Amino acid sequence: MVALAVELVSPEKVVFEGEAEMVVARTTDGEIAFQPGHVPFLGVLIPGDIRVYTTDGAKTTIAVERGFVEIAHDSVSLLSDSATLS
């Protein structure tokens, strides 16, 4: 099964790192879901929750402030001013 490599980083630490089937984030373009095979994307995060649906069937929720999200080659990078696991 193809999975997304996900990394969410804040200035203090790596908040989340792992594999996921889907990542849902709120951007200035609206809420967007990323799955394996998604076209390259670069966007601005707005305050809200990032939902990461991991390959083991679990859901991880991470509250973020402003930042950026980039997806390329089945890899999702999220950079945020502040991030907290919910």
Backbone hydrogen bonds, N-H to C=O, Kabsch-Sander energy under -0.5 kcal/mol:
donor,donor_aa,acceptor,acceptor_aa,energy
4,L,20,A,-3.1
5,A,74,D,-2.4
6,V,4,L,-0.6
6,V,18,G,-3.4
7,E,76,V,-2.2
8,L,16,F,-2.9
9,V,7,E,-0.5
9,V,78,L,-3.0
10,S,13,K,-2.7
15,V,8,L,-2.2
15,V,13,K,-0.7
16,F,8,L,-1.6
18,G,6,V,-2.2
20,A,4,L,-2.1
21,E,53,Y,-3.1
22,M,53,Y,-1.4
23,V,34,F,-2.0
24,V,51,R,-2.8
25,A,32,I,-2.6
27,T,25,A,-0.5
27,T,30,G,-1.8
28,T,44,V,-1.7
30,G,27,T,-2.0
32,I,25,A,-2.9
34,F,23,V,-3.2
38,H,35,Q,-1.8
41,F,71,I,-1.9
43,G,69,V,-2.8
45,L,43,G,-0.5
45,L,67,G,-2.0
46,I,26,R,-1.9
48,G,64,V,-1.9
50,I,62,I,-3.1
51,R,24,V,-2.5
52,V,50,I,-0.5
52,V,60,T,-3.1
53,Y,22,M,-3.0
53,Y,51,R,-0.6
54,T,52,V,-0.9
54,T,58,A,-1.9
55,T,19,E,-1.1
57,G,54,T,-1.8
60,T,52,V,-2.9
62,I,50,I,-2.5
63,A,84,T,-2.8
64,V,48,G,-3.1
65,E,82,S,-1.8
67,G,45,L,-1.1
68,F,79,L,-2.7
69,V,43,G,-2.3
70,E,77,S,-2.5
71,I,41,F,-2.5
72,A,75,S,-2.0
75,S,72,A,-0.9
76,V,5,A,-3.2
77,S,70,E,-3.0
77,S,75,S,-0.5
78,L,7,E,-2.7
79,L,68,F,-2.8
80,S,9,V,-2.4
81,D,66,R,-2.7
84,T,63,A,-2.4
86,S,61,T,-3.0
